[in-house]
Amino acid sequence: MKMPVVNACDVEACAYNTDGKCHAMAITVGDSRHAHCDTFFSASTKGGDPANVGHVGACKMADCRHNTQFECQAPNITVGYGSGTADCLTYSPA
């Protein structure tokens, strides 16, 4: 199984975001009630590997049509502002 790529991230305040790209090795999406980027946090410096493009490591949103056994099956996702937080904008209830 291939981990989906975080195609774009519009949440510039995230420590893993540089130039609209996620550089975390893998992110976790959701808390089972809301499809937020659970890996998001702010810091005074940027983190992650600048040569790496982030992937979705786990998704807790069992009701998403892209979710199979808590693994995202979408080819890629977009993270951006939704409901005032860093959200998976690819989330789609089944």
C-alpha positions as CSV (number, residue, x, y, z in Angstrom):
1,M,0.0,0.0,0.0
2,K,1.3,3.4,-0.9
3,M,0.9,6.3,1.5
4,P,-1.0,9.2,-0.1
5,V,0.9,12.4,-0.7
6,V,0.0,15.7,1.0
7,N,-0.3,17.4,-2.3
8,A,-0.7,20.9,-0.8
9,C,-1.0,22.6,2.5
10,D,-2.3,26.1,2.9
11,V,-1.7,26.2,6.7
12,E,1.5,28.3,6.7
13,A,1.6,28.6,10.5
14,C,2.3,24.8,10.7
15,A,5.9,23.9,11.7
16,Y,6.0,21.4,8.9
17,N,4.8,23.8,6.1
18,T,7.4,25.5,3.9
19,D,6.2,27.3,0.7
20,G,2.8,25.5,0.8
21,K,4.3,22.0,1.1
22,C,4.1,19.6,4.0
23,H,7.5,18.3,5.0
24,A,6.5,15.9,7.8
25,M,7.4,12.3,7.1
26,A,3.7,11.4,7.7
27,I,0.6,13.1,9.1
28,T,-2.4,11.7,11.0
29,V,-5.8,13.0,10.0
30,G,-8.7,13.3,12.3
31,D,-9.9,12.5,15.8
32,S,-12.8,10.4,14.7
33,R,-15.2,13.4,14.9
34,H,-13.4,16.0,12.8
35,A,-11.0,15.7,9.8
36,H,-8.3,18.0,11.1
37,C,-4.6,17.5,10.6
38,D,-3.7,16.0,13.9
39,T,0.0,16.6,13.2
40,F,-0.4,20.4,13.0
41,F,1.4,22.6,15.5
42,S,3.1,26.0,15.4
43,A,6.7,26.6,16.3
44,S,9.2,29.4,15.9
45,T,11.3,27.3,13.5
46,K,10.3,25.0,10.7
47,G,10.6,21.2,11.0
48,G,10.6,18.1,8.9
49,D,12.8,17.2,6.0
50,P,12.9,19.8,3.3
51,A,13.7,17.1,0.7
52,N,10.6,15.1,1.8
53,V,7.0,15.6,0.8
54,G,4.5,14.7,3.5
55,H,2.3,11.6,3.3
56,V,-0.8,10.5,5.2
57,G,0.3,7.9,7.7
58,A,-3.1,7.3,9.4
59,C,-6.6,8.5,9.2
60,K,-9.0,8.2,12.1
61,M,-12.1,9.3,10.0
62,A,-13.7,5.9,9.6
63,D,-16.7,7.5,7.8
64,C,-14.6,9.0,5.0
65,R,-15.1,7.4,1.6
66,H,-11.3,7.2,1.1
67,N,-10.7,5.4,4.4
68,T,-10.1,1.6,4.6
69,Q,-9.2,0.2,8.0
70,F,-8.0,3.7,9.1
71,E,-5.7,4.0,6.1
72,C,-6.3,6.7,3.5
73,Q,-6.8,5.3,0.0
74,A,-7.0,8.7,-1.8
75,P,-4.2,9.3,-4.3
76,N,-3.3,12.5,-2.6
77,I,-4.9,15.0,-0.1
78,T,-5.0,18.7,0.4
79,V,-4.7,20.3,3.9
80,G,-6.1,23.8,4.4
81,Y,-8.3,25.9,6.6
82,G,-11.7,24.5,7.4
83,S,-13.7,25.3,10.5
84,G,-10.9,27.6,11.5
85,T,-8.3,24.7,11.9
86,A,-5.9,22.8,9.7
87,D,-8.2,20.3,8.0
88,C,-8.0,17.5,5.4
89,L,-10.0,19.2,2.6
90,T,-10.1,15.8,0.8
91,Y,-12.3,14.3,3.5
92,S,-15.6,13.1,2.1
93,P,-18.2,11.4,4.2
94,A,-19.3,8.0,2.7
